Amino acid sequence: MPNRPHSLGDSTTAPAKLRTPSGAVPEGMKSAVAKFAEDQASSDATASEAVDDQAQGLVDRPTGESKSAYKKYKNWSEAQWAWEFLRRNPNFLKASRDIRLNNSDGQTRAKVAKEFGLAEFKPAHDGFKTKNPPVFLVAAPPVVARLQANDPADLTPLEVGELVARIDLRIAMSDKHALKLQLDAIKTLVEAALVRFASASGKRKPIGRRNRTDGDTSNLDLLRVLDLLAARGKGHDFNDQRLMEILFPGKLKPKASGNDWRKFLSRVKDRANDMADHGYVKLVRAHSGKK
């Protein structure tokens, strides 16, 4: 990201003070000086806003008004869809901004990456293919294996919510069904541990997430909803009816209740926010290159 844009407000040189021989500021110059100060303040505010937007990955964010702003979206992989939803997560945007502004160390970056399901930190303002594509932990869980005598035997201490299971490759080598038996046993144990962890943390065991909403809402629609709502927060006049006109004009026709489209839009908003808030993980498939 480029450095903070230069503005007149960055200058350490104050405007010259013009005075008459008597020492008074000419009346005509007072308004000019005031205008200069106003321009300085406006320039500072614009530069500050640009820096904040860049840090949060919003500089090139579409407003959601047109599909054409989402280049080649029909060719996006599942991982790219997941990344586009994640980089619209407000908490991830803030974490990315804080890391950049504070020049945070590797430990902080690793912590943020893990919190949002990434194998390593990638800032929100990066496009999917900028530098290296993101790697999601759900598709590439860390594996520790000791295959030779000189391989390290120590395991990293577990954090709350983590689980380690051992697979004996020696047994797996003895019979072609042995590996499957071990994996099936681990699956059963992991599911039981998930129930216990959900209870201990006061949460429900997760249920399957659907890919679509109301049968006719695509991932692109959900992404555009998030962008339209973000644009609304930055001064664009996108009220709920305008959102419907842009995305779902066919559903604006009133039905018996007279407000069915509002209920529909509320569900779509909830679904869009859910996708940005860790719902994106369901889009990721291990070793999947499917579009």
Protein Blocks (a to p, Z undefined) as FASTA:
>chain_A
ZZddddfklpcbdcdddddfkopacfklmmmmmmmmmmmmmmmmmmmmmmmmmmnopmmg
cehlamklmghklmpcfklmmmmmmmmgmklmmmmmmmmmnopafklmmmmmmmnopabd
cdfklcfkgojadddfklmccddddfbfklcfbdcdddehiacddddfklmmmpmklmmm
mmmmmmmmmmmmmmmmmmmnopacdddddfbehhiacfklmmmmmmmmmmmmnopacdfk
lmmmmmmmmlmpccfkopmmmmmmmmmmmmmmmmmnoplmmmpcghiabZZ
